[in-house]
Amino acid sequence: MRHRKVGRQLRRTSEQKLALMRSLAKALIERGAIETTEAKAKELRPFIEKLITKAKTGTLHARRLAGRHVQHRETADKLFQEVGVKFATRNGGYTRILKVGHRKGDGAEMARIELIEG
């Protein structure tokens, strides 16, 4: 039974899933929008929104907490200096998921996740 087990497994171990979320979050912060499978986009949404909420405060403690997941220095700087400031007055809902269609190779549902205009 999977009572109280939240989230998708994505056919990965917990370490692999965390590495995937970190790399997707890095790409989303750098580019502003990425195209991935629908399941990965839905799993990425709470992960990135928690990072943006930390970036809004801008404290050293928040930077260190976010640094656990955004380990690239330039990406972390962009998260705190641009993205966090952009959403300073917004109380959540920083991302949008748009369905794109099916991937040609295997028919997987594709989605575009993007940061909304603050």
N, CA, C and O atoms as a GROMACS GRO file, in nm:
protein
  472
    1MET      N    1   0.084  -0.119   0.000
    1MET     CA    2   0.000   0.000   0.000
    1MET      C    3   0.088   0.124   0.000
    1MET      O    4   0.197   0.122   0.056
    2ARG      N    5   0.042   0.229  -0.061
    2ARG     CA    6   0.122   0.351  -0.063
    2ARG      C    7   0.052   0.464   0.011
    2ARG      O    8   0.048   0.578  -0.036
    3HIS      N    9  -0.004   0.432   0.126
    3HIS     CA   10  -0.068   0.536   0.206
    3HIS      C   11   0.034   0.641   0.247
    3HIS      O   12   0.145   0.607   0.290
    4ARG      N   13  -0.001   0.766   0.234
    4ARG     CA   14   0.078   0.882   0.276
    4ARG      C   15   0.212   0.893   0.206
    4ARG      O   16   0.304   0.956   0.259
    5LYS      N   17   0.226   0.835   0.090
    5LYS     CA   18   0.347   0.848   0.011
    5LYS      C   19   0.320   0.951  -0.098
    5LYS      O   20   0.251   0.922  -0.196
    6VAL      N   21   0.373   1.070  -0.080
    6VAL     CA   22   0.342   1.182  -0.168
    6VAL      C   23   0.446   1.189  -0.280
    6VAL      O   24   0.563   1.160  -0.257
    7GLY      N   25   0.403   1.226  -0.398
    7GLY     CA   26   0.495   1.248  -0.508
    7GLY      C   27   0.506   1.129  -0.601
    7GLY      O   28   0.453   1.021  -0.574
    8ARG      N   29   0.576   1.152  -0.710
    8ARG     CA   30   0.595   1.048  -0.810
    8ARG      C   31   0.733   0.988  -0.796
    8ARG      O   32   0.828   1.057  -0.760
    9GLN      N   33   0.744   0.860  -0.824
    9GLN     CA   34   0.873   0.792  -0.812
    9GLN      C   35   0.959   0.818  -0.935
    9GLN      O   36   1.082   0.825  -0.924
   10LEU      N   37   0.899   0.833  -1.051
   10LEU     CA   38   0.967   0.858  -1.178
   10LEU      C   39   1.069   0.748  -1.212
   10LEU      O   40   1.166   0.773  -1.283
   11ARG      N   41   1.045   0.628  -1.161
   11ARG     CA   42   1.131   0.511  -1.186
   11ARG      C   43   1.277   0.539  -1.152
   11ARG      O   44   1.368   0.499  -1.224
   12ARG      N   45   1.299   0.609  -1.041
   12ARG     CA   46   1.433   0.643  -0.996
   12ARG      C   47   1.444   0.620  -0.846
   12ARG      O   48   1.344   0.615  -0.775
   13THR      N   49   1.568   0.606  -0.800
   13THR     CA   50   1.590   0.603  -0.657
   13THR      C   51   1.576   0.746  -0.605
   13THR      O   52   1.568   0.841  -0.683
   14SER      N   53   1.572   0.761  -0.474
   14SER     CA   54   1.552   0.893  -0.418
   14SER      C   55   1.670   0.985  -0.450
   14SER      O   56   1.651   1.105  -0.472
   15GLU      N   57   1.791   0.931  -0.454
   15GLU     CA   58   1.908   1.013  -0.488
   15GLU      C   59   1.904   1.058  -0.633
   15GLU      O   60   1.936   1.172  -0.664
   16GLN      N   61   1.864   0.967  -0.722
   16GLN     CA   62   1.855   1.002  -0.863
   16GLN      C   63   1.746   1.105  -0.887
   16GLN      O   64   1.762   1.195  -0.969
   17LYS      N   65   1.635   1.092  -0.815
   17LYS     CA   66   1.524   1.186  -0.830
   17LYS      C   67   1.565   1.325  -0.781
   17LYS      O   68   1.532   1.425  -0.844
   18LEU      N   69   1.637   1.330  -0.670
   18LEU     CA   70   1.684   1.458  -0.618
   18LEU      C   71   1.780   1.524  -0.716
   18LEU      O   72   1.773   1.644  -0.739
   19ALA      N   73   1.870   1.446  -0.775
   19ALA     CA   74   1.963   1.498  -0.875
   19ALA      C   75   1.887   1.550  -0.997
   19ALA      O   76   1.923   1.655  -1.052
   20LEU      N   77   1.784   1.480  -1.038
   20LEU     CA   78   1.702   1.523  -1.151
   20LEU      C   79   1.631   1.654  -1.120
   20LEU      O   80   1.631   1.745  -1.203
   21MET      N   81   1.572   1.666  -1.001
   21MET     CA   82   1.502   1.789  -0.963
   21MET      C   83   1.598   1.907  -0.956
   21MET      O   84   1.563   2.018  -0.996
   22ARG      N   85   1.718   1.883  -0.905
   22ARG     CA   86   1.818   1.990  -0.897
   22ARG      C   87   1.857   2.039  -1.036
   22ARG      O   88   1.868   2.159  -1.058
   23SER      N   89   1.878   1.946  -1.129
   23SER     CA   90   1.919   1.986  -1.262
   23SER      C   91   1.805   2.054  -1.338
   23SER      O   92   1.829   2.149  -1.413
   24LEU      N   93   1.682   2.006  -1.320
   24LEU     CA   94   1.568   2.071  -1.384
   24LEU      C   95   1.546   2.211  -1.326
   24LEU      O   96   1.514   2.304  -1.400
   25ALA      N   97   1.563   2.225  -1.194
   25ALA     CA   98   1.547   2.356  -1.131
   25ALA      C   99   1.654   2.453  -1.181
   25ALA      O  100   1.624   2.570  -1.206
   26LYS      N  101   1.776   2.406  -1.195
   26LYS     CA  102   1.886   2.489  -1.246
   26LYS      C  103   1.854   2.537  -1.387
   26LYS      O  104   1.873   2.655  -1.418
   27ALA      N  105   1.806   2.446  -1.471
   27ALA     CA  106   1.773   2.482  -1.608
   27ALA      C  107   1.657   2.582  -1.612
   27ALA      O  108   1.658   2.676  -1.693
   28LEU      N  109   1.558   2.563  -1.526
   28LEU     CA  110   1.443   2.653  -1.524
   28LEU      C  111   1.482   2.793  -1.477
   28LEU      O  112   1.434   2.892  -1.532
   29ILE      N  113   1.569   2.802  -1.378
   29ILE     CA  114   1.613   2.932  -1.329
   29ILE      C  115   1.695   3.003  -1.435
   29ILE      O  116   1.680   3.123  -1.455
   30GLU      N  117   1.782   2.930  -1.502
   30GLU     CA  118   1.869   2.991  -1.604
   30GLU      C  119   1.791   3.035  -1.727
   30GLU      O  120   1.815   3.144  -1.780
   31ARG      N  121   1.697   2.952  -1.773
   31ARG     CA  122   1.630   2.978  -1.901
   31ARG      C  123   1.493   3.043  -1.886
   31ARG      O  124   1.447   3.110  -1.979
   32GLY      N  125   1.427   3.025  -1.773
   32GLY     CA  126   1.294   3.082  -1.755
   32GLY      C  127   1.182   2.989  -1.795
   32GLY      O  128   1.069   3.003  -1.748
   33ALA      N  129   1.212   2.893  -1.883
   33ALA     CA  130   1.112   2.795  -1.926
   33ALA      C  131   1.185   2.674  -1.982
   33ALA      O  132   1.288   2.687  -2.048
   34ILE      N  133   1.132   2.554  -1.954
   34ILE     CA  134   1.189   2.432  -2.009
   34ILE      C  135   1.075   2.341  -2.053
   34ILE      O  136   0.962   2.354  -2.008
   35GLU      N  137   1.108   2.249  -2.143
   35GLU     CA  138   1.010   2.152  -2.190
   35GLU      C  139   1.056   2.014  -2.144
   35GLU      O  140   1.168   1.972  -2.174
   36THR      N  141   0.970   1.944  -2.073
   36THR     CA  142   1.001   1.813  -2.018
   36THR      C  143   0.872   1.731  -2.016
   36THR      O  144   0.769   1.776  -2.065
   37THR      N  145   0.878   1.611  -1.960
   37THR     CA  146   0.757   1.531  -1.953
   37THR      C  147   0.662   1.592  -1.850
   37THR      O  148   0.703   1.664  -1.759
   38GLU      N  149   0.536   1.562  -1.866
   38GLU     CA  150   0.434   1.619  -1.778
   38GLU      C  151   0.454   1.577  -1.633
   38GLU      O  152   0.437   1.659  -1.542
   39ALA      N  153   0.490   1.452  -1.610
   39ALA     CA  154   0.511   1.403  -1.473
   39ALA      C  155   0.629   1.474  -1.408
   39ALA      O  156   0.621   1.511  -1.290
   40LYS      N  157   0.738   1.494  -1.482
   40LYS     CA  158   0.853   1.564  -1.426
   40LYS      C  159   0.820   1.710  -1.398
   40LYS      O  160   0.865   1.765  -1.298
   41ALA      N  161   0.742   1.772  -1.485
   41ALA     CA  162   0.704   1.912  -1.464
   41ALA      C  163   0.616   1.926  -1.340
   41ALA      O  164   0.633   2.020  -1.262
   42LYS      N  165   0.524   1.833  -1.321
   42LYS     CA  166   0.437   1.838  -1.204
   42LYS      C  167   0.514   1.812  -1.076
   42LYS      O  168   0.480   1.865  -0.970
   43GLU      N  169   0.618   1.732  -1.084
   43GLU     CA  170   0.701   1.705  -0.967
   43GLU      C  171   0.797   1.821  -0.940
   43GLU      O  172   0.834   1.846  -0.825
   44LEU      N  173   0.837   1.891  -1.044
   44LEU     CA  174   0.930   2.004  -1.030
   44LEU      C  175   0.862   2.126  -0.969
   44LEU      O  176   0.928   2.205  -0.900
   45ARG      N  177   0.734   2.144  -0.993
   45ARG     CA  178   0.664   2.265  -0.949
   45ARG      C  179   0.678   2.294  -0.799
   45ARG      O  180   0.721   2.404  -0.765
   46PRO      N  181   0.645   2.201  -0.707
   46PRO     CA  182   0.664   2.235  -0.566
   46PRO      C  183   0.809   2.254  -0.528
   46PRO      O  184   0.840   2.334  -0.438
   47PHE      N  185   0.901   2.182  -0.594
   47PHE     CA  186   1.043   2.194  -0.564
   47PHE      C  187   1.093   2.334  -0.595
   47PHE      O  188   1.162   2.394  -0.513
   48ILE      N  189   1.060   2.387  -0.712
   48ILE     CA  190   1.109   2.518  -0.753
   48ILE      C  191   1.036   2.629  -0.678
   48ILE      O  192   1.096   2.733  -0.649
   49GLU      N  193   0.909   2.610  -0.647
   49GLU     CA  194   0.836   2.714  -0.576
   49GLU      C  195   0.887   2.732  -0.434
   49GLU      O  196   0.886   2.844  -0.382
   50LYS      N  197   0.931   2.624  -0.370
   50LYS     CA  198   0.992   2.638  -0.237
   50LYS      C  199   1.124   2.713  -0.246
   50LYS      O  200   1.156   2.792  -0.156
   51LEU      N  201   1.201   2.691  -0.352
   51LEU     CA  202   1.326   2.764  -0.370
   51LEU      C  203   1.300   2.913  -0.391
   51LEU      O  204   1.371   2.997  -0.335
   52ILE      N  205   1.199   2.946  -0.470
   52ILE     CA  206   1.168   3.086  -0.497
   52ILE      C  207   1.118   3.154  -0.370
   52ILE      O  208   1.150   3.271  -0.347
   53THR      N  209   1.041   3.085  -0.288
   53THR     CA  210   0.994   3.141  -0.162
   53THR      C  211   1.113   3.173  -0.071
   53THR      O  212   1.113   3.276  -0.004
   54LYS      N  213   1.213   3.085  -0.069
   54LYS     CA  214   1.334   3.114   0.009
   54LYS      C  215   1.408   3.234  -0.049
   54LYS      O  216   1.462   3.316   0.025
   55ALA      N  217   1.411   3.244  -0.182
   55ALA     CA  218   1.483   3.354  -0.247
   55ALA      C  219   1.417   3.489  -0.221
   55ALA      O  220   1.484   3.592  -0.226
   56LYS      N  221   1.289   3.489  -0.195
   56LYS     CA  222   1.219   3.615  -0.169
   56LYS      C  223   1.268   3.682  -0.041
   56LYS      O  224   1.273   3.805  -0.034
   57THR      N  225   1.304   3.602   0.061
   57THR     CA  226   1.352   3.662   0.185
   57THR      C  227   1.490   3.721   0.168
   57THR      O  228   1.519   3.829   0.219
   58GLY      N  229   1.577   3.652   0.095
   58GLY     CA  230   1.709   3.705   0.065
   58GLY      C  231   1.808   3.700   0.180
   58GLY      O  232   1.914   3.761   0.170
   59THR      N  233   1.777   3.631   0.288
   59THR     CA  234   1.868   3.625   0.401
   59THR      C  235   1.981   3.525   0.374
   59THR      O  236   1.973   3.444   0.282
   60LEU      N  237   2.084   3.533   0.455
   60LEU     CA  238   2.195   3.440   0.442
   60LEU      C  239   2.150   3.297   0.471
   60LEU      O  240   2.193   3.204   0.403
   61HIS      N  241   2.064   3.281   0.570
   61HIS     CA  242   2.012   3.148   0.602
   61HIS      C  243   1.934   3.089   0.484
   61HIS      O  244   1.949   2.972   0.451
   62ALA      N  245   1.851   3.172   0.421
   62ALA     CA  246   1.774   3.125   0.306
   62ALA      C  247   1.866   3.090   0.190
   62ALA      O  248   1.841   2.993   0.118
   63ARG      N  249   1.972   3.167   0.172
   63ARG     CA  250   2.069   3.139   0.065
   63ARG      C  251   2.139   3.006   0.090
   63ARG      O  252   2.163   2.930  -0.004
   64ARG      N  253   2.172   2.978   0.215
   64ARG     CA  254   2.237   2.851   0.246
   64ARG      C  255   2.142   2.733   0.230
   64ARG      O  256   2.183   2.626   0.184
   65LEU      N  257   2.016   2.752   0.267
   65LEU     CA  258   1.916   2.645   0.248
   65LEU      C  259   1.895   2.618   0.099
   65LEU      O  260   1.887   2.503   0.058
   66ALA      N  261   1.885   2.724   0.020
   66ALA     CA  262   1.866   2.707  -0.124
   66ALA      C  263   1.993   2.652  -0.189
   66ALA      O  264   1.986   2.582  -0.290
   67GLY      N  265   2.108   2.683  -0.130
   67GLY     CA  266   2.235   2.634  -0.183
   67GLY      C  267   2.250   2.483  -0.177
   67GLY      O  268   2.334   2.426  -0.246
   68ARG      N  269   2.168   2.418  -0.095
   68ARG     CA  270   2.168   2.272  -0.093
   68ARG      C  271   2.125   2.215  -0.227
   68ARG      O  272   2.173   2.110  -0.270
   69HIS      N  273   2.034   2.285  -0.292
   69HIS     CA  274   1.977   2.235  -0.416
   69HIS      C  275   2.028   2.307  -0.540
   69HIS      O  276   2.038   2.246  -0.646
   70VAL      N  277   2.060   2.435  -0.528
   70VAL     CA  278   2.115   2.510  -0.641
   70VAL      C  279   2.262   2.529  -0.611
   70VAL      O  280   2.301   2.626  -0.544
   71GLN      N  281   2.345   2.438  -0.658
   71GLN     CA  282   2.485   2.437  -0.621
   71GLN      C  283   2.574   2.513  -0.718
   71GLN      O  284   2.694   2.525  -0.695
   72HIS      N  285   2.517   2.564  -0.824
   72HIS     CA  286   2.591   2.644  -0.921
   72HIS      C  287   2.583   2.790  -0.878
   72HIS      O  288   2.473   2.843  -0.864
   73ARG      N  289   2.695   2.854  -0.856
   73ARG     CA  290   2.699   2.988  -0.796
   73ARG      C  291   2.622   3.092  -0.878
   73ARG      O  292   2.545   3.171  -0.822
   74GLU      N  293   2.643   3.093  -1.010
   74GLU     CA  294   2.577   3.193  -1.094
   74GLU      C  295   2.426   3.173  -1.094
   74GLU      O  296   2.350   3.270  -1.097
   75THR      N  297   2.382   3.049  -1.092
   75THR     CA  298   2.239   3.020  -1.089
   75THR      C  299   2.178   3.064  -0.957
   75THR      O  300   2.068   3.119  -0.954
   76ALA      N  301   2.249   3.040  -0.847
   76ALA     CA  302   2.200   3.082  -0.715
   76ALA      C  303   2.192   3.234  -0.707
   76ALA      O  304   2.097   3.289  -0.650
   77ASP      N  305   2.291   3.303  -0.764
   77ASP     CA  306   2.288   3.449  -0.767
   77ASP      C  307   2.168   3.500  -0.846
   77ASP      O  308   2.101   3.594  -0.805
   78LYS      N  309   2.142   3.436  -0.960
   78LYS     CA  310   2.027   3.477  -1.041
   78LYS      C  311   1.896   3.451  -0.967
   78LYS      O  312   1.804   3.532  -0.973
   79LEU      N  313   1.888   3.338  -0.896
   79LEU     CA  314   1.769   3.306  -0.819
   79LEU      C  315   1.741   3.414  -0.716
   79LEU      O  316   1.626   3.457  -0.702
   80PHE      N  317   1.842   3.458  -0.644
   80PHE     CA  318   1.821   3.555  -0.536
   80PHE      C  319   1.813   3.699  -0.586
   80PHE      O  320   1.738   3.779  -0.529
   81GLN      N  321   1.888   3.735  -0.689
   81GLN     CA  322   1.893   3.873  -0.732
   81GLN      C  323   1.786   3.909  -0.835
   81GLN      O  324   1.742   4.024  -0.840
   82GLU      N  325   1.744   3.814  -0.915
   82GLU     CA  326   1.645   3.844  -1.019
   82GLU      C  327   1.510   3.778  -0.991
   82GLU      O  328   1.408   3.846  -0.984
   83VAL      N  329   1.510   3.646  -0.977
   83VAL     CA  330   1.384   3.573  -0.965
   83VAL      C  331   1.314   3.606  -0.833
   83VAL      O  332   1.193   3.630  -0.831
   84GLY      N  333   1.388   3.606  -0.723
   84GLY     CA  334   1.328   3.637  -0.593
   84GLY      C  335   1.272   3.777  -0.586
   84GLY      O  336   1.166   3.799  -0.528
   85VAL      N  337   1.344   3.871  -0.646
   85VAL     CA  338   1.297   4.011  -0.648
   85VAL      C  339   1.173   4.025  -0.736
   85VAL      O  340   1.083   4.103  -0.705
   86LYS      N  341   1.170   3.950  -0.844
   86LYS     CA  342   1.057   3.959  -0.938
   86LYS      C  343   0.926   3.915  -0.873
   86LYS      O  344   0.820   3.969  -0.904
   87PHE      N  345   0.933   3.816  -0.782
   87PHE     CA  346   0.813   3.763  -0.719
   87PHE      C  347   0.798   3.809  -0.575
   87PHE      O  348   0.730   3.743  -0.496
   88ALA      N  349   0.859   3.921  -0.540
   88ALA     CA  350   0.860   3.966  -0.400
   88ALA      C  351   0.721   3.994  -0.345
   88ALA      O  352   0.696   3.972  -0.227
   89THR      N  353   0.630   4.040  -0.429
   89THR     CA  354   0.496   4.075  -0.380
   89THR      C  355   0.394   3.964  -0.404
   89THR      O  356   0.276   3.980  -0.370
   90ARG      N  357   0.436   3.853  -0.461
   90ARG     CA  358   0.343   3.746  -0.496
   90ARG      C  359   0.348   3.636  -0.391
   90ARG      O  360   0.456   3.600  -0.344
   91ASN      N  361   0.233   3.583  -0.354
   91ASN     CA  362   0.224   3.479  -0.251
   91ASN      C  363   0.207   3.341  -0.313
   91ASN      O  364   0.103   3.278  -0.293
   92GLY      N  365   0.303   3.295  -0.387
   92GLY     CA  366   0.296   3.162  -0.446
   92GLY      C  367   0.246   3.166  -0.589
   92GLY      O  368   0.208   3.271  -0.641
   93GLY      N  369   0.246   3.050  -0.652
   93GLY     CA  370   0.201   3.040  -0.790
   93GLY      C  371   0.299   3.105  -0.886
   93GLY      O  372   0.260   3.187  -0.969
   94TYR      N  373   0.427   3.068  -0.874
   94TYR     CA  374   0.531   3.132  -0.955
   94TYR      C  375   0.551   3.064  -1.090
   94TYR      O  376   0.617   3.120  -1.177
   95THR      N  377   0.495   2.944  -1.108
   95THR     CA  378   0.518   2.869  -1.231
   95THR      C  379   0.386   2.837  -1.300
   95THR      O  380   0.279   2.839  -1.240
   96ARG      N  381   0.399   2.808  -1.428
   96ARG     CA  382   0.284   2.769  -1.510
   96ARG      C  383   0.323   2.645  -1.588
   96ARG      O  384   0.434   2.638  -1.642
   97ILE      N  385   0.234   2.547  -1.593
   97ILE     CA  386   0.258   2.425  -1.670
   97ILE      C  387   0.160   2.422  -1.786
   97ILE      O  388   0.038   2.426  -1.767
   98LEU      N  389   0.214   2.415  -1.907
   98LEU     CA  390   0.133   2.409  -2.028
   98LEU      C  391   0.158   2.277  -2.097
   98LEU      O  392   0.273   2.239  -2.120
   99LYS      N  393   0.052   2.206  -2.132
   99LYS     CA  394   0.067   2.079  -2.202
   99LYS      C  395   0.103   2.107  -2.347
   99LYS      O  396   0.044   2.194  -2.411
  100VAL      N  397   0.201   2.032  -2.399
  100VAL     CA  398   0.253   2.056  -2.533
  100VAL      C  399   0.203   1.951  -2.632
  100VAL      O  400   0.185   1.980  -2.750
  101GLY      N  401   0.182   1.831  -2.584
  101GLY     CA  402   0.140   1.724  -2.673
  101GLY      C  403   0.222   1.599  -2.644
  101GLY      O  404   0.273   1.582  -2.534
  102HIS      N  405   0.234   1.512  -2.742
  102HIS     CA  406   0.305   1.386  -2.725
  102HIS      C  407   0.444   1.395  -2.788
  102HIS      O  408   0.462   1.459  -2.892
  103ARG      N  409   0.540   1.330  -2.724
  103ARG     CA  410   0.674   1.321  -2.780
  103ARG      C  411   0.672   1.220  -2.893
  103ARG      O  412   0.608   1.116  -2.884
  104LYS      N  413   0.742   1.252  -2.999
  104LYS     CA  414   0.736   1.168  -3.118
  104LYS      C  415   0.793   1.028  -3.095
  104LYS      O  416   0.737   0.931  -3.145
  105GLY      N  417   0.902   1.017  -3.021
  105GLY     CA  418   0.970   0.889  -3.006
  105GLY      C  419   0.890   0.784  -2.930
  105GLY      O  420   0.874   0.672  -2.978
  106ASP      N  421   0.840   0.821  -2.812
  106ASP     CA  422   0.773   0.721  -2.729
  106ASP      C  423   0.631   0.759  -2.690
  106ASP      O  424   0.565   0.684  -2.618
  107GLY      N  425   0.583   0.872  -2.735
  107GLY     CA  426   0.445   0.911  -2.708
  107GLY      C  427   0.422   0.966  -2.569
  107GLY      O  428   0.307   0.977  -2.524
  108ALA      N  429   0.528   1.002  -2.499
  108ALA     CA  430   0.513   1.055  -2.364
  108ALA      C  431   0.447   1.193  -2.368
  108ALA      O  432   0.470   1.272  -2.459
  109GLU      N  433   0.364   1.220  -2.268
  109GLU     CA  434   0.300   1.351  -2.256
  109GLU      C  435   0.405   1.454  -2.223
  109GLU      O  436   0.477   1.440  -2.124
  110MET      N  437   0.416   1.557  -2.302
  110MET     CA  438   0.516   1.662  -2.281
  110MET      C  439   0.448   1.787  -2.227
  110MET      O  440   0.331   1.813  -2.255
  111ALA      N  441   0.523   1.864  -2.150
  111ALA     CA  442   0.470   1.987  -2.092
  111ALA      C  443   0.581   2.091  -2.087
  111ALA      O  444   0.700   2.058  -2.083
  112ARG      N  445   0.540   2.214  -2.089
  112ARG     CA  446   0.634   2.328  -2.079
  112ARG      C  447   0.608   2.392  -1.943
  112ARG      O  448   0.497   2.436  -1.916
  113ILE      N  449   0.711   2.398  -1.859
  113ILE     CA  450   0.698   2.466  -1.731
  113ILE      C  451   0.777   2.595  -1.741
  113ILE      O  452   0.892   2.596  -1.785
  114GLU      N  453   0.715   2.703  -1.700
  114GLU     CA  454   0.778   2.834  -1.714
  114GLU      C  455   0.747   2.920  -1.592
  114GLU      O  456   0.646   2.902  -1.524
  115LEU      N  457   0.838   3.013  -1.567
  115LEU     CA  458   0.815   3.112  -1.462
  115LEU      C  459   0.722   3.217  -1.518
  115LEU      O  460   0.743   3.268  -1.628
  116ILE      N  461   0.620   3.251  -1.444
  116ILE     CA  462   0.524   3.349  -1.495
  116ILE      C  463   0.585   3.488  -1.484
  116ILE      O  464   0.684   3.509  -1.412
  117GLU      N  465   0.527   3.581  -1.553
  117GLU     CA  466   0.575   3.721  -1.547
  117GLU      C  467   0.530   3.781  -1.416
  117GLU      O  468   0.411   3.791  -1.388
  118GLY      N  469   0.627   3.822  -1.336
  118GLY     CA  470   0.598   3.875  -1.204
  118GLY      C  471   0.542   4.012  -1.211
  118GLY      O  472   0.511   4.072  -1.108
   0.00000   0.00000   0.00000
